[in-house]
Amino acid sequence: MYNNTAVVQGLIDWLKANAHPKAIVGLLAGDYLASFYTQFGFIQAS
């Protein structure tokens, strides 16, 4: 089983190192995952 926290943190680290500074990255997830993603700084759209 994957450690989901490590997977997401790895993705964020990769984006910070490789994505264009003005890149926009979106995340689509169900409401039940909002609390998981907020620990990484994601916010829920209205």
C-alpha positions as CSV (number, residue, x, y, z in Angstrom):
1,M,0.0,0.0,0.0
2,Y,1.2,3.5,-0.8
3,N,1.8,6.2,1.8
4,N,-0.5,8.8,0.3
5,T,1.1,11.6,2.2
6,A,4.5,10.8,0.8
7,V,3.1,10.5,-2.7
8,V,1.4,13.9,-2.6
9,Q,4.5,15.5,-0.9
10,G,6.7,14.0,-3.6
11,L,4.5,15.4,-6.3
12,I,4.5,18.9,-4.7
13,D,8.3,18.8,-4.4
14,W,8.6,17.8,-8.0
15,L,6.3,20.6,-9.1
16,K,8.2,23.1,-7.1
17,A,11.5,22.0,-8.7
18,N,10.3,21.5,-12.3
19,A,7.1,23.4,-13.0
20,H,7.1,26.8,-14.6
21,P,6.9,29.5,-11.9
22,K,3.5,30.7,-13.3
23,A,2.1,27.2,-13.8
24,I,-1.4,26.5,-12.5
25,V,-2.0,23.1,-11.1
26,G,-5.5,21.8,-10.3
27,L,-6.6,19.0,-8.1
28,L,-10.0,17.3,-8.3
29,A,-11.0,15.3,-5.3
30,G,-14.2,14.4,-3.5
31,D,-15.3,16.4,-0.5
32,Y,-14.4,13.5,1.8
33,L,-10.7,14.1,0.9
34,A,-10.7,17.8,1.7
35,S,-9.2,17.4,5.2
36,F,-6.4,15.3,3.7
37,Y,-5.4,17.8,1.1
38,T,-5.7,20.9,3.4
39,Q,-2.5,19.7,5.2
40,F,-0.6,20.4,2.0
41,G,-2.1,23.9,1.6
42,F,-4.8,23.1,-0.9
43,I,-8.1,25.0,-0.4
44,Q,-11.6,23.9,-1.4
45,A,-13.2,25.9,-4.2
46,S,-16.5,27.4,-3.7
